[in-house]
Amino acid sequence: MTMPYLSVPLEQVAARLDEMIQAARDGACVVITHDGQAHARICEVNPLLTEEAHQAIEDLKNFPQRPPIDEATWWYLVKGIHG
């Protein structure tokens, strides 16, 4: 199943803000366009998170990923033992 998609021209953002927020809450991908090009995205957030916590989660998405390690190596790194 594909995610619902709502594209709104920049000039209509103010008039359609409530609709865009509700669409994001309902799980739609809301994209703001200007001259046919995507410029911003509105997404659902957890209302229990502070703005700083939400930003930290978004920053983690861009953090470089480490290659996976096997369990024996993980134990050695964490406990200093071979197991």
SULMOVEN-V807172 format. One record per residue. N is the residue number from 1. SS is DSSP state (~ for helix, > for strand, _ for the rest). OMEGA is omega as a letter, one per 40 degrees, with the letter a starting at -180 (NA if undefined). D_LAST is the distance of its C-alpha to the last C-alpha in whole Angstrom. Layout:
N&SS&OMEGA&D_LAST, N&SS&OMEGA&D_LAST
//
This chain:
1&_&i&43, 2&_&i&44, 3&_&i&44, 4&_&a&48, 5&>&i&49, 6&>&i&52, 7&>&a&54, 8&>&i&56, 9&>&a&58, 10&~&a&58, 11&~&a&62, 12&~&a&61, 13&~&a&58, 14&~&a&60, 15&~&a&62, 16&~&a&59, 17&~&i&56, 18&~&i&56, 19&~&a&56, 20&~&i&53, 21&~&i&51, 22&~&i&51, 23&~&i&50, 24&~&i&47, 25&~&a&46, 26&_&i&47, 27&_&i&44, 28&_&i&47, 29&>&a&46, 30&>&a&49, 31&>&i&50, 32&>&a&53, 33&>&i&55, 34&>&a&57, 35&_&i&60, 36&_&a&57, 37&>&i&54, 38&>&a&51, 39&>&a&51, 40&>&i&49, 41&>&i&47, 42&>&a&47, 43&_&i&44, 44&_&i&43, 45&_&i&41, 46&_&a&40, 47&_&i&43, 48&_&a&40, 49&_&i&39, 50&_&i&41, 51&~&i&42, 52&~&i&39, 53&~&i&36, 54&~&i&38, 55&~&i&38, 56&~&i&34, 57&~&i&33, 58&~&i&35, 59&~&i&34, 60&~&i&31, 61&~&a&32, 62&_&a&33, 63&_&a&30, 64&_&a&28, 65&_&i&25, 66&_&i&22, 67&_&a&21, 68&_&i&18, 69&_&a&14, 70&_&a&11, 71&~&a&9, 72&~&i&6, 73&~&i&9, 74&~&i&10, 75&~&i&7, 76&~&i&8, 77&~&a&11, 78&~&a&11, 79&~&a&10, 80&_&a&10, 81&_&i&6, 82&_&a&4, 83&_&NA&0
//
